[in-house]
Amino acid sequence: MVKKKDENTEEQILDAAKNVFQSKGMDGARMQEIADKAGINKAMLHYYYRSKQLLFEAVFKNAFSLLAPQLNAVLNDNSSIEEKVKNFTFNYISFIVKHPYLPNFIIQELNRNPEFILKMKSNPGFPNLEKFSKQVNDEVENGTIKPISAEQLFMNIMALNIFPFVAKPLIMAFTNTDDKAYKQLIEDRKTEVSDFIINSIKNT
């Protein structure tokens, strides 16, 4: 009789693996520890995922798939560049507040295995800058925004939104803030970042 994989067990495994990979990294994680955390034996874990690499890829894909479609939706809607900046910032920060492990997890894997992102590009929902680029060029040409390339604008948006999460301990130390104050700083960035970027590109 062929075994059937159970969705609840698979979810337990992915959740346990996410926590272990987040704290230990790919190289430091052990399948036995993941199995223990998931409440199953190691043989069961290997039935679902034959290797640590396959499990890591599944966790990474799951993590990336939570975020990428949301960002892609903002980039490709029919709103103005100004509205896109506001919506991207608000959506990204709101999402990461609920999933704080994601930025470091994704960056860690991209640094460890830069080739892996090429596999992700073929997935539906992977952010596509084509419409965004054309819109930036059009708004530059008609004078709505100052001259800037779409690539530079996108990097500015990403950098200003991502850095406070990946550098949380550093920011808390520099600003002498506790967790409560840090959370307020992050909440304030929903408008601070978008206002800063819009003011830097808007023709007055």
C-alpha positions as CSV (number, residue, x, y, z in Angstrom):
1,M,0.0,0.0,0.0
2,V,1.4,3.4,-1.0
3,K,1.7,5.9,1.8
4,K,-0.2,9.2,1.4
5,K,1.5,12.4,2.5
6,D,-0.5,14.3,5.1
7,E,-0.9,18.1,4.6
8,N,-0.9,18.8,8.4
9,T,2.4,16.8,8.9
10,E,4.0,18.6,5.9
11,E,2.9,21.9,7.4
12,Q,4.4,20.9,10.8
13,I,7.7,20.0,9.1
14,L,7.9,23.2,7.1
15,D,7.1,25.3,10.2
16,A,9.8,23.4,12.3
17,A,12.3,23.7,9.5
18,K,11.7,27.4,9.1
19,N,12.5,28.0,12.7
20,V,15.6,25.8,12.7
21,F,16.9,27.2,9.4
22,Q,16.3,30.7,10.7
23,S,18.3,30.2,13.9
24,K,21.0,27.8,12.6
25,G,21.2,28.5,8.9
26,M,21.4,25.9,6.2
27,D,24.8,24.5,7.2
28,G,24.1,24.5,11.0
29,A,20.7,22.9,10.7
30,R,20.3,19.1,11.4
31,M,17.5,16.9,10.1
32,Q,17.2,15.2,13.5
33,E,16.6,18.6,15.2
34,I,13.9,19.5,12.6
35,A,12.2,16.1,13.1
36,D,12.2,16.6,16.8
37,K,10.8,20.0,16.5
38,A,8.1,18.8,14.2
39,G,7.2,15.9,16.6
40,I,8.0,13.2,14.1
41,N,10.8,10.7,13.7
42,K,13.7,11.2,11.2
43,A,12.5,8.4,8.9
44,M,9.2,10.2,8.5
45,L,11.0,13.5,7.8
46,H,13.0,11.7,5.0
47,Y,9.8,10.3,3.6
48,Y,8.6,13.8,3.0
49,Y,11.9,15.4,2.1
50,R,14.8,13.2,1.0
51,S,17.5,15.7,1.8
52,K,18.2,18.8,3.8
53,Q,18.7,20.8,0.6
54,L,15.2,19.8,-0.7
55,L,13.7,20.7,2.6
56,F,15.5,24.1,2.6
57,E,14.3,24.8,-0.9
58,A,10.8,24.0,0.1
59,V,11.0,26.4,3.1
60,F,12.5,29.1,1.0
61,K,10.0,28.8,-1.8
62,N,7.2,28.9,0.8
63,A,8.7,32.0,2.4
64,F,9.3,33.8,-0.9
65,S,5.8,32.8,-2.3
66,L,4.2,34.6,0.7
67,L,5.8,37.9,-0.2
68,A,6.5,38.0,-3.9
69,P,2.9,38.0,-5.3
70,Q,2.0,40.9,-3.0
71,L,4.9,43.0,-4.3
72,N,4.1,42.0,-7.9
73,A,0.5,43.1,-7.5
74,V,1.5,46.6,-6.5
75,L,4.0,46.9,-9.2
76,N,1.5,45.9,-11.9
77,D,-1.7,47.7,-10.9
78,N,-2.9,50.8,-12.6
79,S,-2.1,53.3,-9.9
80,S,0.4,56.2,-10.3
81,I,4.0,55.9,-9.3
82,E,3.3,58.0,-6.2
83,E,0.5,55.6,-5.2
84,K,2.7,52.6,-6.0
85,V,5.4,53.8,-3.6
86,K,2.8,54.4,-0.9
87,N,1.1,51.0,-1.4
88,F,4.4,49.0,-1.8
89,T,5.8,50.5,1.5
90,F,2.6,50.0,3.5
91,N,2.0,46.5,2.2
92,Y,5.6,45.4,2.6
93,I,6.1,46.7,6.2
94,S,2.7,45.4,7.3
95,F,3.5,42.0,5.9
96,I,7.0,41.8,7.4
97,V,5.7,42.8,10.8
98,K,3.7,39.6,10.7
99,H,6.5,37.5,9.3
100,P,9.7,39.1,10.7
101,Y,11.9,36.1,9.9
102,L,11.5,36.6,6.1
103,P,14.0,39.3,5.1
104,N,17.0,37.7,6.8
105,F,15.9,34.3,5.7
106,I,15.7,35.3,2.1
107,I,18.9,37.3,2.1
108,Q,20.7,34.5,3.9
109,E,19.8,32.0,1.2
110,L,20.6,34.5,-1.7
111,N,24.1,35.0,-0.2
112,R,24.6,31.3,0.3
113,N,23.2,30.2,-3.0
114,P,22.8,33.2,-5.5
115,E,22.0,30.8,-8.3
116,F,18.8,29.7,-6.5
117,I,16.9,32.9,-7.3
118,L,17.1,31.9,-11.0
119,K,14.8,28.9,-10.2
120,M,12.4,31.3,-8.5
121,K,12.1,33.6,-11.5
122,S,10.0,31.1,-13.4
123,N,7.4,30.9,-10.6
124,P,4.1,32.7,-11.1
125,G,3.9,35.9,-9.1
126,F,7.7,36.6,-9.2
127,P,8.0,40.4,-9.3
128,N,8.0,41.8,-12.8
129,L,9.3,45.3,-13.3
130,E,8.3,45.7,-17.0
131,K,5.1,47.7,-16.4
132,F,6.7,49.7,-13.5
133,S,9.7,50.6,-15.7
134,K,7.5,51.8,-18.5
135,Q,5.4,53.9,-16.1
136,V,8.5,55.5,-14.5
137,N,9.8,56.4,-18.0
138,D,6.4,57.8,-19.0
139,E,6.1,59.9,-15.8
140,V,9.6,61.2,-16.2
141,E,8.9,62.2,-19.8
142,N,5.7,64.0,-19.0
143,G,7.3,65.8,-16.1
144,T,5.3,64.2,-13.2
145,I,8.5,63.0,-11.6
146,K,12.1,64.0,-11.7
147,P,14.5,62.1,-14.0
148,I,15.4,58.7,-12.4
149,S,15.7,55.2,-13.8
150,A,13.1,52.6,-12.8
151,E,15.9,50.3,-11.5
152,Q,17.3,53.0,-9.2
153,L,13.9,54.0,-7.9
154,F,13.0,50.3,-7.2
155,M,16.3,49.8,-5.4
156,N,15.6,52.9,-3.2
157,I,12.2,51.6,-2.3
158,M,13.5,48.1,-1.5
159,A,16.5,49.4,0.5
160,L,14.6,51.8,2.7
161,N,12.0,49.2,3.4
162,I,14.2,46.2,4.0
163,F,17.1,47.6,6.0
164,P,15.3,48.3,9.3
165,F,14.3,44.7,9.5
166,V,17.6,43.0,8.6
167,A,19.5,45.5,10.8
168,K,17.1,45.5,13.7
169,P,19.7,44.9,16.5
170,L,21.9,47.6,15.0
171,I,19.2,50.1,14.7
172,M,17.9,49.4,18.3
173,A,21.5,49.9,19.6
174,F,22.1,53.1,17.6
175,T,18.8,54.7,18.5
176,N,18.8,53.3,22.1
177,T,15.2,51.9,21.7
178,D,13.5,48.9,23.3
179,D,11.1,46.6,21.4
180,K,8.1,48.8,22.0
181,A,9.9,51.9,20.6
182,Y,11.3,49.9,17.7
183,K,7.8,48.7,16.8
184,Q,6.6,52.3,16.7
185,L,9.6,53.3,14.5
186,I,8.6,50.6,12.1
187,E,5.0,51.7,12.2
188,D,6.0,55.3,11.5
189,R,8.0,54.1,8.5
190,K,4.9,53.2,6.6
191,T,4.5,56.9,5.9
192,E,8.1,58.1,6.5
193,V,9.6,56.0,3.7
194,S,6.9,56.7,1.1
195,D,6.9,60.5,1.9
196,F,10.7,60.6,1.7
197,I,10.8,58.8,-1.7
198,I,7.9,60.8,-3.2
199,N,9.4,64.1,-2.1
200,S,12.7,63.1,-3.7
201,I,11.2,62.4,-7.1
202,K,8.1,64.6,-7.3
203,N,8.3,67.7,-9.6
204,T,6.8,70.6,-7.7
